[in-house]
Amino acid sequence: MSTEVKSSNSLQGRILSALAFYDIFEYPLTLLEIHRFLQCYDRGREKNAQFSLGDILRQLNFLKNKIGQESGFYFLKNKGISMRTSEYSEFNVVKSEEIVQKRIARHNAAQKRWKKAVRLTKFLASVPFLKMVAVCNMFPIDTPKSDSDIDLFIVAKHGRIWFTRFAVTAIIMLTGQWRHKKIANKLCLSFFVSDENLDLRKLYKEKNLAIDNDVYLYNWIELIAPVYDKDGTYEKFREANFWNRENLPNMFGYFGVKQRRVDGGIAARTWRRFFEFILRGNFGKKIEDFARYVQFAYMKTDQKNRIANPNVVASNEVLKFHEVDRRKEFKKIFFDNVKLQEMNGE
């Protein structure tokens, strides 16, 4: 049995794994968050074991030599690798008040970005064939760096993904919030899928992007936070990715506060319905083909290197423009951190 599997065989291992993943981003967890983010990469008989908050609390008491607690937040005492320091510091003891204060400070700093994401999504709510706008990556748990952008995951109606991207990009450019050379606090429009391709495991396999034990993708799926959700698309996304319960058995999705949701007003709904009616059928397909042609022409002239990048996917099902895919790096850091915790105190 591999080290990767052994690391999650017990509840203690799963607790350490949850803390080890979020430790990469210097994000201590509450008891409820530990329960939600229990990592399960065991494929043995304990795979479907269910654990309560009480079970976790009892095990936390046995792990006091490895896990610290401050103001209701739990974290690894002996820090491994952090994406913020990009350094490996074996048995670097963390000061409890430091890591907790970092989480609180980042939470406060993220509020302005949340307001911006909501404000700009109100403009996008009028875009025909737009099914969902969600913030993604680590943004939903309020861990932005001062120079980072706001990543969006966008779902479009099948057969209209190129038109939707064209319209969304045009609106964001007009507002001056398109991510270009200056990325801080700008919107990153790098991930679109159609509403018939919501299963990311299947999609990544088809596009040759799949990796084993993709811990970042597993947590990414659980963390996405819909700001605009039409026709129950977020619930469809969760159903399509129900397989992820194999890895995060307690995942329950995102239920944000009303202030972080956009429904679209009467004017936006009227505008959207009118153009969806006009752009149905063959005429709409011609507009879709034209939008695809224009965007591909731009990519071929100004972004040749980007198109040649194996991490970039541009098709009628998915538009993914993340040139640097760090999932393998996150995976290595995660399992190195888990191994470090297993070594400590044994």
C-alpha positions in Angstrom: 0.0 0.0 0.0 1.4 3.4 -1.0 2.2 6.2 1.5 -0.5 8.3 -0.2 -3.2 5.7 0.8 -1.7 5.0 4.2 -2.0 8.7 5.1 -5.8 8.6 5.2 -6.5 5.2 6.6 -7.6 6.5 10.0 -9.7 9.4 11.3 -6.5 10.9 12.7 -4.9 10.6 9.2 -7.9 12.3 7.6 -7.8 15.1 10.2 -4.1 15.7 9.6 -4.7 15.5 5.8 -7.4 18.2 6.0 -5.2 20.5 8.0 -2.2 19.7 5.8 -4.0 20.7 2.6 -5.2 24.1 3.9 -1.9 24.6 5.7 -0.5 25.1 2.2 -2.5 28.3 2.1 -1.9 29.2 5.8 -5.6 28.7 6.5 -6.4 27.2 10.0 -9.7 25.4 10.2 -12.6 25.4 12.6 -14.0 22.1 13.9 -16.9 22.3 11.4 -14.5 22.9 8.6 -12.3 20.0 9.6 -15.4 17.8 9.4 -16.3 19.3 6.0 -12.8 18.9 4.5 -11.9 15.5 5.8 -9.7 14.1 3.0 -10.2 10.5 2.1 -7.9 8.9 -0.4 -8.2 5.4 1.1 -9.7 2.8 -1.2 -10.0 0.1 1.4 -12.7 -1.0 3.7 -12.7 2.2 5.8 -13.4 4.3 2.7 -17.1 4.9 3.6 -16.7 5.3 7.3 -18.7 8.1 8.8 -17.4 10.3 11.5 -19.2 12.8 13.7 -18.0 16.1 15.1 -17.7 14.4 18.5 -15.4 11.7 16.9 -13.2 14.4 15.4 -13.1 16.4 18.7 -12.0 13.3 20.6 -9.2 12.6 18.1 -8.1 16.2 18.2 -7.4 15.6 21.9 -5.1 12.7 21.0 -3.3 14.9 18.4 -2.3 17.8 20.7 1.4 17.2 20.0 0.8 17.8 16.3 -2.2 20.2 16.2 -2.5 23.6 17.9 -5.7 25.4 18.7 -6.4 29.1 19.1 -9.7 30.9 19.3 -11.6 28.0 17.9 -9.1 27.5 14.9 -7.0 24.3 14.5 -3.7 24.2 12.7 -0.5 22.1 12.4 2.0 23.0 15.0 4.9 21.8 12.8 4.7 23.6 9.5 5.7 22.0 6.3 5.4 23.9 3.0 3.5 27.1 2.4 2.6 28.5 -1.0 3.1 31.9 0.5 6.7 31.3 1.5 7.5 28.7 -1.2 9.9 27.2 1.3 10.2 23.9 3.0 10.8 24.4 6.7 11.0 21.1 8.5 9.5 21.3 12.0 9.1 25.0 11.8 6.9 25.7 14.9 4.0 28.0 14.1 3.0 30.7 16.6 -0.7 30.2 17.2 -1.7 33.8 17.3 0.2 34.5 14.1 -1.7 32.1 11.8 -5.1 32.9 13.3 -4.5 36.6 12.9 -3.5 36.0 9.3 -6.8 34.2 8.5 -8.8 37.0 10.2 -6.8 39.7 8.3 -7.3 38.0 5.0 -11.0 37.6 5.6 -11.3 41.3 6.3 -9.3 42.1 3.2 -11.4 39.8 1.0 -14.6 41.7 1.7 -14.0 44.4 -0.8 -13.2 41.8 -3.5 -16.5 40.0 -2.7 -18.4 43.3 -3.2 -16.6 43.8 -6.5 -17.4 40.3 -7.7 -21.1 40.7 -6.8 -21.3 44.2 -8.4 -19.7 43.1 -11.7 -21.8 39.9 -11.8 -24.9 42.1 -11.8 -23.8 43.4 -15.2 -23.2 39.8 -16.4 -26.7 38.7 -15.3 -28.1 40.2 -18.5 -25.8 38.0 -20.8 -27.9 35.6 -22.9 -27.2 31.9 -22.3 -25.2 32.5 -19.1 -26.0 29.8 -16.6 -23.7 30.3 -13.7 -21.0 32.6 -12.4 -19.0 31.4 -9.5 -15.8 32.5 -7.8 -13.3 29.7 -7.5 -9.8 28.6 -6.5 -9.0 29.7 -2.9 -11.0 32.9 -3.1 -14.2 31.5 -1.6 -12.4 30.9 1.7 -11.0 34.4 1.8 -7.3 33.7 1.2 -6.4 36.3 -1.5 -2.9 37.8 -1.7 -2.8 41.5 -2.2 -1.6 41.1 -5.8 -4.0 38.3 -6.8 -7.0 38.5 -9.1 -10.6 37.2 -8.8 -11.0 33.9 -10.5 -14.4 33.1 -12.1 -15.8 29.7 -13.1 -18.5 30.3 -15.8 -21.1 27.9 -17.1 -22.8 28.6 -20.5 -25.6 27.0 -22.4 -24.4 24.1 -24.5 -23.8 25.4 -28.1 -23.4 29.0 -27.0 -20.1 28.9 -25.0 -18.1 31.1 -27.5 -20.9 33.7 -27.7 -21.1 33.8 -23.9 -17.4 34.2 -23.4 -17.4 37.0 -26.0 -20.2 38.8 -24.3 -18.9 38.4 -20.8 -15.4 39.5 -21.8 -16.8 42.6 -23.6 -18.8 43.7 -20.5 -15.8 43.2 -18.2 -13.6 45.1 -20.6 -16.1 48.0 -20.7 -16.1 48.2 -16.9 -12.3 48.4 -16.9 -12.0 45.2 -14.7 -10.6 42.8 -17.3 -7.5 41.0 -16.1 -4.6 42.1 -18.4 -1.1 43.3 -17.5 -2.3 44.5 -14.1 -4.0 41.6 -12.4 -4.5 42.7 -8.8 -8.2 42.7 -8.0 -9.2 42.2 -11.6 -11.5 39.4 -12.9 -9.9 36.4 -14.4 -12.1 34.8 -17.1 -10.1 31.7 -17.7 -12.5 28.8 -17.2 -15.8 28.3 -19.1 -17.7 25.0 -19.5 -21.0 24.2 -21.2 -24.0 23.1 -19.1 -23.7 19.6 -20.6 -20.1 19.1 -19.5 -20.3 19.7 -15.7 -18.6 16.5 -14.7 -15.0 17.8 -14.3 -13.4 14.3 -13.8 -14.9 13.2 -17.1 -14.0 16.5 -18.8 -10.4 16.4 -17.5 -9.9 12.8 -18.7 -11.3 13.6 -22.2 -8.9 16.7 -22.4 -5.9 14.7 -21.1 -5.7 16.9 -18.0 -6.4 14.2 -15.4 -3.9 13.3 -12.7 -4.2 10.7 -9.9 -5.1 11.9 -6.4 -5.8 15.4 -7.7 -6.2 16.9 -4.2 -6.5 20.5 -5.5 -9.3 19.6 -7.9 -11.2 17.7 -5.2 -11.1 20.7 -2.9 -11.7 23.2 -5.8 -15.0 21.5 -6.6 -16.2 21.8 -3.0 -15.1 25.4 -2.7 -16.6 27.0 -5.7 -19.1 29.7 -4.7 -21.9 30.6 -7.1 -22.7 34.3 -7.3 -25.2 34.0 -10.1 -27.1 30.7 -10.6 -29.7 30.2 -13.3 -32.0 27.2 -13.7 -30.4 25.4 -10.7 -27.1 25.0 -12.5 -25.1 24.9 -9.3 -27.1 21.9 -8.0 -26.6 20.2 -11.4 -22.9 20.8 -11.1 -22.9 19.2 -7.6 -24.8 16.2 -8.9 -22.5 15.8 -11.9 -19.5 15.8 -9.5 -21.1 13.6 -6.8 -18.2 11.2 -7.3 -16.1 13.6 -5.3 -17.7 12.2 -2.1 -15.1 9.4 -2.5 -12.5 12.0 -1.7 -14.4 14.5 0.5 -17.2 12.4 2.0 -18.6 15.2 4.1 -18.8 17.8 1.3 -22.0 19.9 1.4 -21.3 22.7 -1.0 -21.7 26.4 -0.7 -24.6 28.2 0.8 -23.6 31.9 0.8 -25.3 34.8 2.3 -27.9 36.8 0.3 -25.5 39.7 -0.1 -23.2 37.5 -2.1 -25.9 36.3 -4.6 -27.1 38.0 -7.8 -30.6 37.1 -9.2 -30.7 39.7 -11.9 -33.4 42.4 -12.0 -36.4 42.6 -14.2 -34.5 44.6 -16.9 -31.6 42.1 -17.0 -34.1 39.2 -17.3 -36.1 40.9 -20.0 -33.0 41.7 -22.0 -31.6 38.2 -21.6 -34.8 36.5 -22.6 -35.3 38.7 -25.6 -31.8 37.9 -27.0 -32.1 34.3 -26.2 -35.3 34.2 -28.3 -33.6 36.1 -31.1 -30.4 34.0 -31.0 -32.1 30.6 -31.0 -31.9 28.2 -33.9 -29.7 28.6 -37.0 -29.3 32.3 -36.6 -27.9 31.9 -33.1 -25.6 29.1 -34.4 -24.2 31.5 -37.0 -23.5 34.1 -34.3 -21.9 31.4 -32.2 -19.6 30.3 -35.1 -18.7 33.9 -35.8 -17.8 34.5 -32.1 -15.7 31.4 -32.2 -13.9 32.5 -35.4 -13.2 36.0 -34.0 -11.8 34.7 -30.7 -9.7 32.0 -32.4 -8.3 34.6 -34.9 -7.3 36.8 -32.0 -5.6 33.9 -30.2 -3.7 32.8 -33.3 -2.3 36.3 -33.9 -1.7 37.6 -30.4 -1.5 34.5 -28.2 0.2 31.8 -30.3 2.3 30.5 -27.4 -0.9 30.3 -25.2 -2.7 28.1 -27.7 0.2 25.8 -28.0 0.3 25.3 -24.2 -0.9 21.8 -23.3 -2.7 23.1 -20.2 -4.9 25.3 -22.4 -8.1 23.9 -23.8 -10.3 25.7 -26.3 -13.2 23.6 -27.6 -17.0 23.8 -27.9 -17.3 22.2 -24.4 -14.7 23.9 -22.4 -12.5 27.0 -22.5 -9.7 26.7 -20.0 -6.9 29.2 -20.3 -4.8 28.5 -17.2 -1.3 28.4 -18.8 0.4 27.4 -15.5 -1.3 24.3 -14.0 0.0 23.9 -10.5 -2.1 20.8 -9.5 0.9 18.5 -9.5 2.8 20.9 -7.4 0.0 21.2 -4.9 -0.3 17.4 -4.8 3.4 17.0 -4.0 3.3 19.7 -1.3 0.2 18.1 0.2 1.6 14.6 0.5 5.0 15.9 1.7 3.2 17.8 4.4 1.2 14.7 5.4 4.4 12.7 5.6 6.1 15.4 7.7 3.2 15.2 10.2 3.4 11.4 10.3 7.1 11.6 11.0 6.6 14.1 13.8 6.0 12.5 17.2 6.2 8.9 16.1 
